[in-house]
Amino acid sequence: MCSRARLAALLACALLGAAPALAAEGPGAAQVQAAVDAVRADPQLAGKRTERTLRWKPAAPAARASAPAPAASAPWLQGLALWLSESARVLIWLLGATALAVLAVALRRWIRVRADAAAAAAPALPTHVRELDIRPDSLPADIAAAARTLWLAGEQRAALSLLYRGALSRLVHDHAVPVRAASTESECVALAQGALAGAGGAFVERLVGAWELAVYGARTPQTDGVLALCDQFDTCLPRTMGAA
């Protein structure tokens, strides 16, 4: 606005100064040029004008406030977390102990089932061989001593029967010799000789021979031979099951 007012004033002065001359005659070219030069010489009226526009730039947003530090956990919350941790640990131990107990019970049942199946598959042991009772509980604890007592008491057949029954019981229950209920004396001797090592087989052969001599031959064996059988009984046919 100031530049325009100044320009108007200069033009007015130039016109006023030239007014008398213009009244007489029109302005000459020199005068017009002089007025134009005067206007151009003024730095405020330059031909080029630079305009600057000020723009309001919004202020930069304030730096984002740092996130507030998390408040300290409440004491009851810390206690709850600790209790849950301890409870989880105890629960894991309990579950492990329960699993071991279940496994032990299952293993015990499996072993029992296997044992029962094996017992069922195994052939039943004979209780008698022909008419002779060979069950261990039907015999005296000391077979040899009892047979010696019977022989010296004059009961020779009973003494030989006790020795033979005791030998068959030891073969079946202690040495797993496959004697059957219908096995004959000769079969028992062959089975014993095939299963026993050392003097066991020969002892059974001598014992069965004395038994057959008394039962089938109606003859009484020599006392020295029968007493020797009593002395060698536990050595040649030792107990291996249920021994004290």
Order of alpha helices (4+ residues) and beta strands (2+ residues): alpha-alpha-alpha-alpha-beta-beta-alpha-alpha-alpha-alpha-alpha
